[in-house]
Amino acid sequence: MFQQKRVQDPYGGTKMVMTNHFIERYYLRVFDQKELPHNNYDFLKRVIEKDMGDRITDRQKGNMLFLSSLPVSIVPFGNRHLLVIKNSKLVTITYVDKKEYLKKEQNN
């Protein structure tokens, strides 16, 4: 099963959980890294939290936290990605457009 990492809620409300699978996919799909730099998931989580904070506005953060209370929600993240949230857990991040994913795979 997934190990869980807590994500601080900037609004003081419900906290979201970041799974190891999410951390791995974030590095793969957002940072374009094929492998994690190391296996210290607490450090990697903090790097992702900072990056996410830099990429999205306070309004988007609020919307993401609001929608995280639903059983399953898919939230836009930037122009290229979607966050999949299930029961207040960040499960994975995927591409908005499958063609973009295939194009990236052909270039590697």
C-alpha positions in Angstrom: 0.0 0.0 0.0 1.1 3.6 -0.4 3.1 5.3 2.3 1.6 8.7 3.2 3.2 12.1 3.6 1.3 15.0 5.2 1.1 18.2 3.2 0.6 21.4 5.3 -2.6 23.3 4.5 -1.8 27.0 4.2 -5.4 27.8 5.3 -5.2 25.9 8.6 -8.0 23.4 7.6 -7.9 19.8 6.4 -4.5 18.5 5.5 -3.9 16.6 2.3 -1.7 13.5 2.1 1.0 13.1 -0.6 1.6 9.4 -1.5 5.0 8.1 -2.6 3.5 7.3 -6.0 2.5 11.0 -6.4 6.1 12.0 -5.4 7.6 9.7 -8.0 5.2 10.8 -10.8 5.7 14.5 -10.0 9.4 14.1 -10.5 8.9 12.1 -13.7 6.2 14.4 -15.2 6.8 17.9 -13.9 10.5 17.9 -13.3 11.2 15.6 -16.3 13.5 13.3 -14.3 13.4 9.6 -15.1 14.7 8.7 -11.6 14.4 10.2 -8.1 17.6 11.9 -7.0 17.5 9.8 -3.8 15.0 7.9 -1.6 14.5 10.4 1.2 10.8 11.0 0.5 10.4 13.6 3.3 13.0 15.8 1.5 11.4 15.1 -1.9 8.0 16.0 -0.5 9.3 19.4 0.8 10.8 20.1 -2.7 7.5 19.3 -4.3 5.5 21.4 -1.8 7.7 24.4 -2.6 7.5 23.9 -6.3 3.7 23.5 -6.2 3.5 26.7 -4.1 5.4 28.5 -6.7 3.4 27.2 -9.6 -0.2 27.8 -8.4 -2.0 30.8 -7.0 -3.7 31.1 -3.6 -7.1 30.7 -5.3 -6.0 27.5 -7.0 -4.7 26.2 -3.7 -8.0 27.0 -2.0 -9.9 25.3 -4.9 -7.7 22.2 -4.7 -8.2 21.9 -0.9 -12.0 22.4 -1.3 -12.2 19.7 -4.0 -10.0 17.3 -2.0 -12.9 16.6 0.3 -14.7 14.8 -2.5 -14.3 11.0 -2.9 -12.4 11.6 -6.2 -11.5 14.8 -7.9 -9.3 15.8 -10.9 -7.9 19.3 -10.6 -6.0 21.2 -13.3 -2.3 22.0 -12.4 -0.8 24.5 -14.7 -1.4 24.1 -18.4 0.0 20.6 -18.9 -1.0 18.5 -15.9 -4.0 17.2 -13.9 -3.8 16.3 -10.2 -5.8 13.2 -9.1 -7.0 13.5 -5.6 -8.9 10.7 -3.8 -10.1 11.1 -0.2 -7.8 14.0 0.5 -4.8 12.1 -0.9 -2.7 13.3 -3.8 -2.7 10.0 -5.7 -1.0 10.9 -9.0 -0.3 13.6 -11.6 -1.0 13.1 -15.3 -0.8 15.0 -18.5 -3.8 16.9 -19.8 -3.1 15.8 -23.4 -2.1 12.2 -24.1 -0.4 13.4 -27.4 2.0 15.5 -25.3 3.0 12.4 -23.3 3.6 10.4 -26.5 5.6 13.2 -28.0 7.8 13.4 -24.9 8.3 9.6 -25.0 9.4 9.7 -28.6 12.0 12.4 -27.9 13.6 10.3 -25.1 
